[in-house]
Amino acid sequence: MKKKSKWLDEYSRPNQNAGQQPRQEKAYFGYRRVPAHEKAQWVRDHFNTVAKRYDLMNTLLSLGIHHLWKRTAVRTMALNPGDRVLDVCGGTGDLAILAARYTGESGQIIVYDINRAMIEAGRHKIHGSLLRKCVWFVQGDAEHLPFPDGYFDAAMVGFGIRNVTHMDLGFNEMCRILKPGAKMMCLEFSKPTAPLFRWLYDLYSFYFMPLLGGIVAGSYKAYLHLTESIRTFVLPDKLTDMIERAGFSRITIRKLTNGIAIIHMATKD
């Protein structure tokens, strides 16, 4: 357990981000080090495995708390009717659907994700509703956004930036496509604050989560990878530095559920 639940130390963490200069030849996929140019394919294969049961597993594994985290994160963005919003690494569209409640029919929400299986798993959520007019799904790489400079009023990424090979490029691109003064929200997993709570979280993550993943989603390894990817992800202060270097300012951090999840909110200069 002690070896399995290793959170990378402060020396190791900066090197795990293939997005830092100079570019690293290796990137983390869970605890595994893979060639950086292959990580995107590893991510695609991973989400192909879990896409059909992704939403169900999120609810089961978080005991439904992820819905509260997402509602809180979107509410913090203070979106307005008619806003254009980009949901980077948007998956099955949970954040986009929440955002549409604020932007209304006159708004435009684009769910942008690299994985076709995740997009297809989310399309049914807007079928037969007015959301189909304002929520669009687009497949693509977060490091190369096919949108013009200054097009969006807001951008968000929920539980997806850690899967981007070069995270700095992802943030740079989000900054580029935003209007001056626009908001960027990043919701991600992090390291729980209290030691006892962190120990219980490790126990739950390394034993119960993969077991349930094997039973319900048919993939023990996929949910072990989820656990490992959280522990190799940069801590909040390092993520703040990365967001600032991308061109954002007025960065705030909000911890959720003892720091299991964290909201970074920033403004484009």
N, C-alpha and C positions, 0 to 999 in steps of 0.2 A: 504493500500500500504506500509506504513512504517513497519508494522509488517511482511507482506509477504516477503519483500525484504531484510530481515535481513542477513547480512554477518556475519558469526561467528567471535566473537572478538578473540584477541590473546590468551586469557585464555582458551577459548573453543576449538580452532582449534587443538592444539596438542593432545587433548583427543579424537578427532573425528577419528583419524587414529588407527584402530584396530591393525595396524602393529607395534606399538611402544611397547616396553617392560615396564612393564609386559603386556601380551596380555589382551586386553579388551574383556569383554563378549558381548559388544554391538558394532555395527558399524552403521554408517550413510548410509541410502538409501534415498537420498534427505534430507528432514528435519526429516524423520522418523528414530527412533532408532530401529534396528532389531538385533536379536541374530547374533553374528559374523559368526557362522557356517552356517547361513541361507542366508547370503548376496549373495553368488554366485548364488543361485537359484532365488533370487529376480532379479538379473542382467539378468540371462538367460530369465526369463519370460518377463522382460521389452523389451529386444531386439527381442524376438519372436514377440512381438506386432508391432514393428516399422520396422523390417527388409526389408519388401517388398518396402517400401517408404523411406527408410533411406537416400539414395543418393539424391533423389529428395528433401526431406525436408531439408537436409543440404544446398543445393543450394538455396532454397527459403528463408530459415531463415537467412542465412548469406549474402544474396544478391549476392551470387557467390564468396564472398571473401575467403571462406575456401579453394578454389582451389589455390589462391595466397599464403595463409599461408602454405599449404602443399608443394607447389613447392619451396618456400623459405626454409622451414625446410630441405627438402631432398637435395637441392643444398648445404646447409651449411655443410652437412656431407662429402662432397668431396669424393664421392665413386669412385672406380676405376674399369675398366673392369675386370671381373673374380671374383669380390668380392662375398663372401657369406654374406647375410644379413638376419637377423631375424626381422620380423615385428610383434611385440607383441601386442595383442589386435587388430589385423590387420583388423578385420571386413570385409568389402567388397573389400579391397585390393587397395584403392586409393594410399597410400604411396608406396606400393610394386610396383605398375605399374610405378610410377614415378622413383623409384630407379632402375628399370630394364633398363631405358633409359641410365643410367650411367654404370651399370655392364655388359650389353650386353648379348648375347646368351651364353657366356662362364661363366656368373655369375649364382648364385643361390639365389633366394628370397623365403623365406618361410613365408607365411601369417599364423599366429598362433592366434587362437581365441577360446574362450570357447563356443561360440554360433553357432550351426549348421545352423540355419536359416540365419545368417549374411553371413556365408561362401557360402551358396548356392546362396544368392542374389548377390554375387560378382563373381562367377565362369564364368558367361556369358561374362565378360569383357575380358577374355583371350581366349575364344573359337575362333577357326579359325585364330589365330594369332601366330606369332613366340613366344610370351610370354608364351604359354602353356608349352614350353620346359624348361623355367627357373623360372617360378613362380608356386609354389606349395602351396596348402591350407592344413593345419593341424589343427584338433580340439584338444584343451587342455587348461589346467589351467595355467595362467601366474605365479602362485606361484611354479609350478613344471614343469620345461621345460625338455622335454625328449631328450636332446641333450648333447653330450659329452663336457667336459671342453675344452675351447679354440678353439672351432670349427668355430666360425663366425668372420668375419672381421668388422662387424658393427651390431648394434641393434638399433631399433627405436620403439617408442610407441607414437601413435597419438590419443589424446582425449580418452584414455582408461585407463590410470593408476589410475584415481580416482575411477574407478569401481572395482578395485582389493581390496579385503578385507584387506589383509596385504601387503600394498604397499612396505614395506621394503623387504619382501621376493621376490617380483617381481623384484626389482632393484638388489638384491643379485644374483638372478638367471641370470639376464642379464649380470651381471659382470662375473659370473662363465663361461658362454658359449662363452665369447669373448676372443680373443687372446690378449696378452699384447700389449698395445699401440693402441688398437682398439677404435672406437668412439661409443658412445651411445647418441641418440637424443630423447628427450622427448618434445612433443608438447602438450600443455594443455591450457584449459581456465583459466583465472585468473580475478582479480579485476581491472577494469579500473582505470586509474590513476587520471584523472580529475573529480572532484565532479559533475559538471554539466553533463558531458558525462556519468558518472556512473548512475546518476538519470534517464537520458533518456534511458540508457541501461536496467535499472530495469523496467521501464515502458513498454518498448518493450518486455522484457523477460517474465514478469508475466501476461501480457494481450494479446499481439498479438501472441506470439509464441505458447502458449497452444491452443488459438483459431484456428490458422492455422493448428495445429496438429490435432485438432478434425475434421476439415473440410476435410483436404487432406489425413491424415494418419488414421483417425478414432479413434484417442486416445488423448483426452485432457490431461489425467493424465500423459501419457508418457512424454509429452513435458513440463508439469509442473515439473515433476521429473528432467528433464534435467536442468532446470533453478535452482532448489534447489540444485542439486548435485554440481553445480559450486560454489555456495555460502557456501558450507560446506567443500570445498576442501582447502588444505593447501596453504598458500601464498608462493610466489617464494623463499623467503629466507629459509623457513622451508623445502621446497622441495629440495633446494640446499644442506641443511644439511643432508637430508636423502640419497641423491645420493652420497654424500661424504662418509657417513658411510658405504655404500655398497661396497666401494673400488675404487671409481672413483676420479679423480683429474682434474685440469685445467678446472673447470666448468665455463661456460659462460652463460649469460642470454641475450636474445634478445626479447624485447617487440614488439608486432604487434598490430596495430590499437588501440592505446592508452592503451595497456595492456589487451585487451579482450583475446588475446591469447599470450602465451609466449613459446619461445624455450629455453630449457636447453640443452646445448651441453657439453659432458664430455668425458674424456679419461680414459680407464682402466690402472691402475698403472702397 
